[in-house]
Amino acid sequence: MSEDLVRRLSATERHMNNPNLRPKDAATLLVLDRSQGGSPRVLMGRRHQRHRFMPGMFVFPGGRVDPQDSRIPVTGAYHPDVAYKLMHAMKGPKTEARARAFTVAAARETYEEAGVLVGAKTDTPWTGTGDMAAFSDRSLVPDLTPVRVIARAITPPRRPRRFDTRFLAVFADAIADCLPEGTGPSGELEDVHWLTLTQAKELELPTITLTIIEELENRLRNDPDLDPATPVPFYYWRGNGFTREEV
């Protein structure tokens, strides 16, 4: 199964005619709802048609880590196995602040794109700027404790955009609030829905998104509670194709 995923990813990444760029840290959040029993549902949305990058495709909320994300207050702590996975083979400075920034970015982007605030209450007043003001106005901060790692993937060289993305997950009980509009203030995602993984695979998806869904399906089959110790896939380009390593 994993060899099939590697071959499919490699086959879609053959156009490498751009200047080589250093991958930027990014984070994606898979919010999983088990409240209805049976197959869990995941939060996804369709990218607006006006976007130049993957218009009209369904994706998980997520995006680039901003420099200020490492300075946002948080609560809780990563499980040691989660912290290890986040910092494994980290390019550049390997710091706890940088590891925290992945969860902050994932929470921020989930609010911006889907209108869902993932976090926990804090008794310590703080003032967020930009979209993080939605958290501080509600006395919320991102919570590291429930976060699990699902996968990591680095965009191949000489692509127009390159990201070193951690795919994170929380269960829906980590949601602290939601906007009544059912979408986020950025307008990046339309048609935000809770979908079973089977439903999600029927939509128009980027290849990496489909790969992560299939990895998650395999994980949940044997590890429905997402044990932090379970090894996770790390996809990166080597030679003429992707390599899949377990961390």
C-alpha positions as CSV (number, residue, x, y, z in Angstrom):
1,M,0.0,0.0,0.0
2,S,2.7,2.5,1.0
3,E,4.6,1.8,-2.2
4,D,1.5,2.6,-4.3
5,L,1.2,5.9,-2.5
6,V,4.9,6.8,-3.1
7,R,4.5,5.9,-6.8
8,R,1.4,8.0,-7.2
9,L,3.0,11.0,-5.5
10,S,6.2,10.7,-7.6
11,A,4.2,10.5,-10.8
12,T,2.4,13.8,-10.2
13,E,5.6,15.8,-9.4
14,R,7.6,15.6,-12.7
15,H,7.5,19.3,-13.7
16,M,10.6,20.8,-12.1
17,N,11.6,23.7,-14.2
18,N,11.6,26.5,-11.5
19,P,14.5,27.9,-9.5
20,N,15.2,25.9,-6.5
21,L,13.6,27.3,-3.3
22,R,14.1,26.5,0.4
23,P,10.9,24.8,1.7
24,K,8.9,27.0,4.1
25,D,7.5,25.6,7.3
26,A,3.8,24.9,7.1
27,A,1.1,23.1,9.1
28,T,-2.2,21.5,8.3
29,L,-4.9,20.5,10.8
30,L,-7.1,17.5,10.4
31,V,-10.0,18.0,12.9
32,L,-11.7,14.6,13.4
33,D,-15.3,14.3,14.6
34,R,-16.3,10.9,16.2
35,S,-19.5,12.1,17.7
36,Q,-21.8,10.3,15.3
37,G,-20.3,6.9,15.7
38,G,-19.0,4.8,12.8
39,S,-16.5,6.4,10.5
40,P,-15.0,9.7,11.8
41,R,-15.6,12.8,9.8
42,V,-12.9,15.3,8.9
43,L,-13.2,19.1,8.4
44,M,-12.5,20.1,4.8
45,G,-13.3,23.0,2.5
46,R,-13.1,23.9,-1.2
47,R,-10.5,26.4,-2.2
48,H,-12.0,29.5,-3.8
49,Q,-12.0,29.5,-7.6
50,R,-10.1,32.8,-7.7
51,H,-7.0,31.3,-6.2
52,R,-4.1,30.6,-8.6
53,F,-2.9,27.8,-6.4
54,M,-5.2,24.7,-6.6
55,P,-8.4,26.5,-7.3
56,G,-11.6,24.6,-6.6
57,M,-9.9,21.7,-4.9
58,F,-10.9,20.4,-1.5
59,V,-8.2,20.6,1.2
60,F,-7.7,20.6,5.0
61,P,-7.3,24.0,6.6
62,G,-3.6,24.9,6.9
63,G,-0.9,27.1,5.6
64,R,2.5,28.6,6.1
65,V,4.0,29.2,9.5
66,D,4.4,32.9,10.2
67,P,7.4,34.3,12.2
68,Q,5.1,35.5,15.0
69,D,3.5,32.1,15.5
70,S,6.5,31.1,17.7
71,R,5.7,34.0,20.0
72,I,2.0,33.3,20.6
73,P,1.1,32.0,24.1
74,V,0.0,28.4,24.3
75,T,-1.2,26.0,27.0
76,G,-0.4,22.4,27.7
77,A,2.6,20.4,26.3
78,Y,3.2,18.1,23.5
79,H,3.4,14.4,24.3
80,P,7.1,13.5,24.1
81,D,6.6,11.3,21.1
82,V,4.7,14.2,19.3
83,A,7.5,16.6,20.1
84,Y,10.1,14.1,18.7
85,K,8.1,13.7,15.5
86,L,7.8,17.4,15.0
87,M,11.5,18.0,15.5
88,H,12.8,15.0,13.7
89,A,15.2,16.1,10.8
90,M,14.0,19.7,11.3
91,K,15.8,21.9,8.9
92,G,17.5,24.9,10.5
93,P,17.3,25.8,14.2
94,K,15.7,22.9,16.1
95,T,13.9,24.8,18.9
96,E,10.8,24.1,21.1
97,A,9.4,27.5,20.0
98,R,9.6,26.5,16.4
99,A,7.8,23.2,17.2
100,R,5.1,25.1,19.0
101,A,4.6,27.3,16.0
102,F,3.3,24.4,13.9
103,T,0.3,24.1,16.2
104,V,-0.2,27.8,16.4
105,A,-0.1,28.1,12.6
106,A,-2.5,25.2,12.2
107,A,-5.0,26.7,14.7
108,R,-4.7,30.1,13.2
109,E,-5.3,28.8,9.7
110,T,-8.2,26.7,10.8
111,Y,-9.9,29.8,12.1
112,E,-9.0,32.0,9.1
113,E,-10.2,29.4,6.6
114,A,-12.9,27.4,8.3
115,G,-14.1,29.7,11.2
116,V,-13.3,27.0,13.7
117,L,-11.3,27.9,16.8
118,V,-9.3,25.0,18.2
119,G,-7.8,25.8,21.6
120,A,-8.4,26.0,25.3
121,K,-9.3,28.7,27.9
122,T,-6.6,30.7,29.6
123,D,-6.8,32.8,32.7
124,T,-3.9,35.0,31.6
125,P,-5.0,38.0,29.5
126,W,-3.2,38.5,26.2
127,T,-3.7,40.5,23.1
128,G,-3.6,38.8,19.7
129,T,-3.1,40.7,16.5
130,G,-4.7,40.0,13.1
131,D,-6.8,36.8,13.2
132,M,-5.3,35.7,16.5
133,A,-7.4,38.5,18.1
134,A,-10.3,36.1,17.7
135,F,-8.5,33.8,20.2
136,S,-7.5,36.5,22.7
137,D,-11.0,38.1,22.6
138,R,-12.4,34.8,23.7
139,S,-9.6,34.1,26.3
140,L,-8.4,31.2,24.2
141,V,-4.9,30.0,23.3
142,P,-3.8,27.1,21.1
143,D,-3.5,23.9,23.2
144,L,-0.5,21.5,22.5
145,T,-1.8,18.6,24.6
146,P,-4.3,17.0,22.2
147,V,-2.2,17.4,19.1
148,R,-1.1,14.3,17.2
149,V,1.1,14.0,14.1
150,I,-0.3,12.3,11.1
151,A,2.4,12.8,8.5
152,R,5.0,15.1,7.1
153,A,5.7,16.0,3.5
154,I,8.3,18.2,1.8
155,T,7.5,19.6,-1.7
156,P,10.1,18.4,-4.3
157,P,12.8,20.7,-5.5
158,R,12.2,23.2,-8.3
159,R,8.5,23.5,-7.8
160,P,7.0,27.0,-7.9
161,R,6.1,26.8,-4.2
162,R,7.8,24.5,-1.6
163,F,6.6,23.7,1.9
164,D,7.8,21.4,4.7
165,T,4.4,20.6,6.0
166,R,3.4,18.8,9.3
167,F,0.0,17.3,9.0
168,L,-1.5,17.5,12.5
169,A,-4.7,16.1,14.0
170,V,-7.0,16.8,16.9
171,F,-10.3,15.3,17.8
172,A,-13.3,17.6,17.6
173,D,-13.6,18.0,21.4
174,A,-10.6,20.3,21.1
175,I,-12.9,22.9,19.3
176,A,-13.6,25.8,21.6
177,D,-15.8,27.9,19.4
178,C,-17.0,28.3,15.8
179,L,-18.2,31.2,13.7
180,P,-21.9,31.1,12.9
181,E,-21.2,31.7,9.2
182,G,-19.8,28.2,8.8
183,T,-16.6,29.5,7.1
184,G,-13.6,31.6,8.0
185,P,-13.0,35.4,7.6
186,S,-10.3,34.9,4.9
187,G,-12.7,33.6,2.3
188,E,-10.0,31.1,1.2
189,L,-12.3,28.1,1.7
190,E,-15.8,27.7,0.4
191,D,-18.2,24.9,1.1
192,V,-16.7,23.9,4.4
193,H,-18.0,20.5,5.4
194,W,-17.5,17.6,7.8
195,L,-16.9,14.6,5.5
196,T,-16.2,10.9,6.1
197,L,-12.9,9.8,4.6
198,T,-14.8,7.8,2.0
199,Q,-16.8,10.9,1.0
200,A,-13.6,13.0,0.9
201,K,-11.9,10.7,-1.5
202,E,-14.6,11.2,-4.1
203,L,-13.9,14.9,-4.3
204,E,-11.4,16.8,-6.4
205,L,-8.2,16.6,-4.2
206,P,-4.6,17.5,-4.6
207,T,-2.6,14.3,-4.7
208,I,-0.9,14.9,-1.4
209,T,-4.3,15.5,0.3
210,L,-5.5,12.1,-1.1
211,T,-2.3,10.5,0.1
212,I,-2.8,11.9,3.6
213,I,-6.4,10.7,3.7
214,E,-5.4,7.2,2.8
215,E,-2.6,7.3,5.3
216,L,-5.1,8.4,7.9
217,E,-7.5,5.6,6.9
218,N,-4.8,3.0,7.5
219,R,-3.8,4.6,10.8
220,L,-7.4,4.7,12.2
221,R,-8.0,1.1,11.2
222,N,-5.4,-0.1,13.7
223,D,-5.0,3.0,16.0
224,P,-8.4,4.7,16.3
225,D,-7.3,6.9,19.2
226,L,-4.1,8.1,17.5
227,D,-1.6,6.8,19.9
228,P,1.3,9.4,20.0
229,A,3.8,6.5,19.8
230,T,2.6,5.2,16.4
231,P,5.1,5.8,13.6
232,V,4.1,8.3,11.0
233,P,5.1,8.7,7.3
234,F,7.6,11.3,6.2
235,Y,7.6,12.0,2.4
236,Y,10.5,13.7,0.8
237,W,12.1,13.7,-2.6
238,R,15.3,11.7,-3.2
239,G,16.8,11.2,-6.7
240,N,14.0,10.6,-9.1
241,G,11.0,10.2,-6.8
242,F,9.5,10.4,-3.3
243,T,10.8,8.4,-0.4
244,R,8.5,7.4,2.4
245,E,10.2,7.1,5.8
246,E,8.5,6.3,9.1
247,V,9.3,8.4,12.1
